[in-house]
Amino acid sequence: MVSVQTNLSVLSAIRDGSFQTSSPAVNKNTKLKATQNEIFQFSSQIKTDTWQNLRDQSAILHFNQLNTADKSSLFYKNTPISELSSDEATALVQEDGYFGIDKTSQRIIDFVIKGAGNDIERLKAGREGVLRGFSEAGKAWGGDLPDISYKTIEKSIKALDDRIAELGGDPAKITA
């Protein structure tokens, strides 16, 4: 599971400008490449974060079908999922559960928006990362994810598109 610490480290690096060039002598081409690299790194982190959220959501939804090793690899509040009862695991994917549509999509949305700030290009890169993470999660589950995952991504993408539009971008022109 991608740790909260990893996500916080990436967000801190973005906020502190660690991914940006700091030398004033760097020419425009080098700055452009550095910015493109920064956006790519951000998109890749979003992809990983999205994949992890959807993987966990799907695993919890299929709790009774998981073997002990798979259950042991999942944690909720520092407790291995394997120690939860079937009812406790099921509650996690309910409407108000931690892995439910609203809370999972909100974690994805918050990560992208906090990392991108008001930068439309970063928001677009984050949106692309969300879609790539969704695609990879689907591949990991054999092609199809549970309906809850599709609804989660739909809600996440709508919120990101709304934010892009608020900032004057055109979400209809985004290709992913």
Salt bridges, closest charged atoms under 4 A:
ASP16 OD1 - ARG15 NE 3.40
GLU38 OE2 - ARG122 NH2 1.39
ASP56 OD1 - ARG55 NH2 3.00
ASP102 OD1 - LYS155 NZ 2.40
GLU121 OE2 - LYS124 NZ 3.61
GLU128 OE2 - ARG132 NH1 3.37
GLU136 OE2 - LYS47 NZ 3.35
ASP161 OD1 - ARG127 NE 2.51
ASP162 OD2 - LYS158 NZ 2.91
GLU166 OE1 - ARG163 NH1 2.97
